[in-house]
Amino acid sequence: MNCEIIAIGSELLTPFRSDTNSLFLTERLNKLGVQVAFKTIVGDRQQDLVDQVRIALNRADIVITMGGLGPTVDDLTREAVAEALGFRLKRDQAIVGALYARFAARRIQMTDNNSRQADVIDGAIILENPNGTAPGQWLDIVYNTHRKLVLLLPGPPHELKSLFDAQCLPRLTETLPKRHIATRTLKATMIGESVADARIAPIYNQYKDVETTILAHMGDIQLNLICGKPLIELAQARVDELAGRIEDELGDLIYSSQGESLEQIVLYYLEMRGATLATAESCTGGMMAQRLTSISGSSRSYLGGAVVYSNELKTAFAGVPTETLALYGAVSREVATALAEGIRQRSNASIGVGITGIAGPNGGTEEKPVGLVYIAVADDQQTEVVEKRFGGDRERIRQWSTQQALDLVRRRLM
Amino acid sequence: MNCEIIAIGSELLTPFRSDTNSLFLTERLNKLGVQVAFKTIVGDRQQDLVDQVRIALNRADIVITMGGLGPTVDDLTREAVAEALGFRLKRDQAIVGALYARFAARRIQMTDNNSRQADVIDGAIILENPNGTAPGQWLDIVYNTHRKLVLLLPGPPHELKSLFDAQCLPRLTETLPKRHIATRTLKATMIGESVADARIAPIYNQYKDVETTILAHMGDIQLNLICGKPLIELAQARVDELAGRIEDELGDLIYSSQGESLEQIVLYYLEMRGATLATAESCTGGMMAQRLTSISGSSRSYLGGAVVYSNELKTAFAGVPTETLALYGAVSREVATALAEGIRQRSNASIGVGITGIAGPNGGTEEKPVGLVYIAVADDQQTEVVEKRFGGDRERIRQWSTQQALDLVRRRLM
C-alpha cells in the first residue's frame, strides 16, 4: 500500500514555512506497513488542488490532505476534493449546531463563514476535532475501479496529530492488511556518516527484509531499523539480530540502543553511579549546560556551572590562575584542565568539564586556528584533555564540541 | 512566472528527513519575481520521476529538480528528465576527465559508476559544481509549444546553494523579465501573533502591492514585506512607507527594522553604551548564555555567567544568601533579584540578569505551577523583576523565558 500526502496552504510555498506534519504521518503510516510515495505542497488555488487530488488518486492507494479546512475563503480543500471525485458537498446541520455551541461557550459571536466547516463530502465519515473548529473527513471509495482511502485532515499540528491518532489510526488498522512492524534505533557519536556506513553496510545488506536508514547530524549518527512480518515476534527477532551485529561492529561508538539522546544517556549514567557533574564553558558559551538541562530531571545529577567568556571570569568562577592564562593563552590544554578541575572543586561535583576553543569565524591564528578546541574532564582520579580541530561554521564547531564533551563524560562513566 | 520544485530521494519520504533546500530556492526565486506554485517530493523510482517531471512541465514555467545526480544506481534524475523530454543523454568526455583528475588529486581510485555523472541531456548547459562531483544542468527548451526552463541541481545543501548562486542566479536574471524587488523584515517580541496581526492588518491591507507575511516562533514575530515594481525606487518606497506605519503602530514592541536577531540587537546596544552583561540562569540552564554566544563577537560585551541549577551553586556562584533561598524558595522574586545582583557584582558587569522558574514538566505545585518564571535585570541604578507564567512544554517555557530576559535587557538599554 502506498500513500500521497498533500500539504495545502500558500504559506507553505514561502521561504519561511515548511511542512513538518508529514514527518509525523509518515512515522505512523510506516508502522502500519504503508509507504509514503509522494509528498506535494499546493497553494490555496482551487484548480491546482483539484488537479493535484486527481494526480494523487491515480498514483496512490491512500491520499491524505492536510490543511485548508478552516472557515476562510482560502480554505478550499472540501470543495476541491469533492470536485476531483465528482461528489457533492452537503452542509451537516449537527456540525453547524456544534459550532454555534462552541462559539457561544466562549461568548463569541459566530461569523457566517464558520458554517463552511460543516460542509461534508457525500459518503464521508466525519472525524471529530476536539482541538479546533474544523472536523476532518474520511472517504473509503472506489475511483476508476480501484479502492482508495481519502483523508482530509486539519493543518495545525496539534489538531492533526491528536485527530489522526484518535480517529484515523484505529480505522486504518482495521482497514489495512495486518502487518506487524518492529523498529529499533541505535545511536553512535564521534564517527563520520560515511565511515559508519562503510563499516555496517556489509552487515545490513544481508538483511534485505530490514529497512536500515542512517541519519547524521552534528556528530550524532542515528540508525533506524524497521522490519515488517506477519508475526511481530519474527519482525522483532530480525531487527534485534541486526541491531546486535551492528553493536558488535561499532562497539562503544554506540551510546544508545533504544533511541535515547546522548544527554539522556550521560544523565542516566551519572545517576546510576551516584555522580554529579558541573561544567565550565568558554567557546561553547553555555551550550553544554543548555543541552543537559533540556532534559527534565537533569537537576538530580547536573549541578550547573559557569560560562566563562572573559579571562576574568575564568579566574573568578573556575579558579583558572592568571599565570596559566598569561603563559599558555585562554585556548590551551592547560586552561581546559584548570577549568575542569576548578569547576569541579568549586561546585563539589564528582566530575568537572572544561571547554575552551575558537568557534570563529574570527579570532583564529596560524598557530591556533578557528575550530581548535580543548576539552577536559576531571574526576577525583585524573584529568583527561583532548585536542580537536573541528571544521565548519561557528554553530557546527560549538555543536561538535559539546557532543565530544558529552561523549567524554559518557566514556568516563562507562 | 511560476515554478515547481521537485526534491528527489527516498530518504525524503522517511519520518526522519525533510527538504529544506526548497526554502533557500524560494527565497532566491521570489526576489526574481518567480512564485513557487508546487513543491513535490519523489523517491528514487524512475517511472515516478518521469511522470512527475511531465506533470511539472505541464503546470509550471520553471521546473527545478534537486538531488539524484550522484554516481549510484539510485541516482536517476538525468535519465528521468531526458526520458520525460524525449531527449537523449550523451556522456561528456571533458567531465569524465575532470572526474578522473579530481579523484587522482585525492589519490583515490575512481570507480566506473562515477562516469554516469558526466551524462548530459541533449542541449543542456553544464553547471559546474566546485563542491561536489556531480555537475548541474540547465535546459532552456520548448515543451508543447511553451518555453520552459528545466534546472537539475545537486541535493546536498552546500553544493546546491553555491552552485545556484554562482551559476543559476546570473542566468535567471538575464533570462527572466526585469522586475525589481524590495524587501524589509521587521521583528517584534513578547506579543502574540494574532494580537500583532489584528493591530497591523488594517494597515498592510491598504498596501495590496506589498506582500506581507507574519511568522511567529517562541515569542518572536517576524514581518516580511516584499514588493516588486518596474523601478527599484518605487518598490523600496512602498516597502519603507508600510514598514514605517507598522513601526508607528507597534512602537517599541519592534526591536529590529532590518532583520537582526534579538541577540544581535542586545549585543549591539550593549556595545553602543559601552556596557557589559553577565547572566545567572537556573531554569533556562545556560540557554540565554548560549543564545548570546551564538553571535560572533559577543565576547566584546557578554562576559559570561553562571548556570546555577542547584541551590548550593546559586549561593557559591551568584552569592544568593542561603536565608533567601530558605525563606522564599528557589523560584521567587527575591532569588531572581539576588541572582541578578550577585552575578553583576561578581563579574563586574554593568548589567546582571537572573532567571529562576519551573520549566516542568515536573516540579510544579499549586502555588508555584509549571511555567512560573521570575526574571530580574540589575544595573547600578535599580533591579527590575518580572513574574511570568508561560504555557507549553519545557522547551517552550525555556525559550520564552530567555526571550523575555533578552527583551528586558534591550529595554533597559533603550
Interface residues (C-beta under 8 A of the other chain):
Chain A: E11 L12 L13 T14 P15 F16 R17 S18 D19 T20 S22 L23 F24 T26 E27 N30 Q35 V36 A37 F38 K39 T40 I41 V42 G43 R45 D48 D51 Q52 I55 R59 T213 L215 Q222 N224 A278 T279 E281 C283 T284 G285 G286 M287 M288 A289 Q290 L292 T293 S294 S296 G297 S298 S299 Y302 L303 G304 G305 A306 V307 V308 Y309 S310 E312 L313 A316 F317 R346 S347 N348 A359 G360 P361 N362 R394 E395 R398
Chain B: E11 L12 L13 T14 P15 F16 R17 S18 D19 T20 S22 L23 F24 T26 E27 N30 Q35 V36 A37 F38 K39 T40 I41 V42 G43 R45 D48 D51 Q52 I55 R59 T213 L215 Q222 N224 A278 T279 E281 C283 T284 G285 G286 M287 M288 A289 Q290 L292 T293 S294 S296 G297 S298 S299 Y302 L303 G304 G305 A306 V307 V308 Y309 S310 E312 L313 A316 F317 R346 S347 N348 A359 G360 P361 N362 R394 E395 R398
